[in-house]
Every structure is written in C-alpha cells, then in structure tokens.
Amino acid sequence: MENSNSKGTGLKIALGILVVLFLGTGFYTSKLYNEKKENEASLTREKEQVMADLSTMAKQYDVAIADNEVSNERLEEARGRIQGLMDSLKISQNSVSSLWRYKKKFMALQEEMTVLMTENDNLKVENSFLASSLDSTNVQLAERTVFTDSLLVQNSQLAEVVENAAVLQTTDLKGFGVIERSSGKLIPTERAGRSDKIRVCYTVAKNRLVGAGDKELYVQVLDPKNNVLGSNEQIQFDDTVLNYSLISKFNYENRNLNICEFVAPNDDFEKGRYIVNVFNNKELISSSEFTLR
C-alpha cells in the first residue's frame, strides 16, 4: 500500500514537471514569434519611411527644376539618381543590412541636395539682383551668361570629383528599343511590339586613378513589372545578391569609352516604363529609364 502511494506521488511530480516544461516552451516560442513579427514590422516601417523621404526629395527637385527657365543638368541627374534608388528599394529584401545601405545612400543624396539647392538659390538671388539693375534686354543676356558660367563651374567641379575617385564611373546612360533587320541594320523604336532587343549605351568616364586593363560592369534592365530581363543571373557580394541582365566587359585605356550592349527579351516586350541600372560590383553608379508604347 505504501509502495503504491509512493508511485502515485512520483507520477504526479513527473506530470507536474512536464506541464511546467510544456508551458515554458510554449511561452518562449510565442515570445520568439512575437519578436520576429515586431522586427519585420519595424523594418517595413523604416523602409516605408526611407521611401517617403526619397519621395519628398524627388518632389523638391521637381519644384527646383520647374523654377529654372533653362535646364539644370545637375538637378536633373540628381533627380534621376533618386528615382533609381526608389525603384531599387521597392524590390529590395527587408533586412537590417540592406536597409542600412539604402539609408547611407539616402544620407549621401541629402548632402548632395543641400549643396545643389544652395547653389540654385544663389543663382536665383543673383538673377533677381541683375533684373533690378538692368533693362529687359541686358537682363536676359546677363541671366544666360551667369547660368553658362555656373554650368562651367559645375562641370569643372564634377570633373575633379570623378578624377579624384579611384573607381570607374559612367555617364550618358540610355536605353531604347531597336528593330534588327536581317542585314544587321538597327532601327530605334518606341513601340514594344516592334522591338527585337533593348540597346543600352553609356560612356565610361576618363579616370587617371584607375589602372588600364580589362574591366567589367553589371547592367540590369527592369521591365514595367520589375522583372530582370536578359540572362537574369545572380552574383554575391558579401551579404548582397545582385540580379543582372548582362556583364559588360571592355578594355579600359584611361580615356572616355563609349559602350553599347544588347539585351534580348525573355518573352514579348511589355508596354510601359523600363529602368536601366549600371553597377560597379555592388554599387549602383548610374540609372536611367525609357518607355515603350
């Protein structure tokens, strides 16, 4: 009788321990799940905030560009870089490292915008002063002279920045549809249904700090549905994965180099906006867009 009571007591204790372990495991699992959901929600909110901040910057550039009677290339190029970053952010993965990279690029764009907007405001003040002191004919001439001098200064400063950077940079990035004749002749077209390929052209800027030799850049073409056209292969850079359309290989000889590549469709071309990005390893160095009707 005493032995039976002892067994019953031991069984109750064992069951009690199992219940406590079960409840503890459930509590810990629930806590981990809730923390995961909170982290995901936090990353989503931060990504949306970065996207909203970029959108605000883009609108400020739109206003500044509209206020200029003559096109300001630096403002338009900066506006294009913001759009490229926004498009890339839309398809990026929600991770701490990915979001941090976009935040760093956003902060760099903020600093650039401060400089450009200050220069733009200074030009407005100078033009206003000239307008108050000269007659209408002289004012128009002076405004063009001031603006031309400003462009020369800006181009000179940009050239110095490029020469002082020991990395390849690209300019004049363009993408457009082409019809390919049997003779090999290429005819540009804006019609999606008639395009046989997409032609991507850009200029590798002269940089004396970059050694001559064989180089390569990654070209990424996104269709209106954000699909990567071409080979759509992947390459890993540390914790970054880049999907690219093709690898543009060339021999760099320390001078400006014009390059054109072709991207074949995965299927019929869609109508809409296409985005062209050029990467130097994992860094986005140039972005542009075009439309097929």
PyMOL commands that set and color helices and strands:
alter all, ss='L'
color gray80, all
select helices_A, chain A and resi 2-67+73-90+96-133+136-164
alter helices_A, ss='H'
color red, helices_A
select strands_A, chain A and resi 170-180+186-189+197-204+213-222+233-237+240-244+246-252+257-263+272-280+283-292
alter strands_A, ss='S'
color yellow, strands_A
deselect
rebuild
show_as cartoon
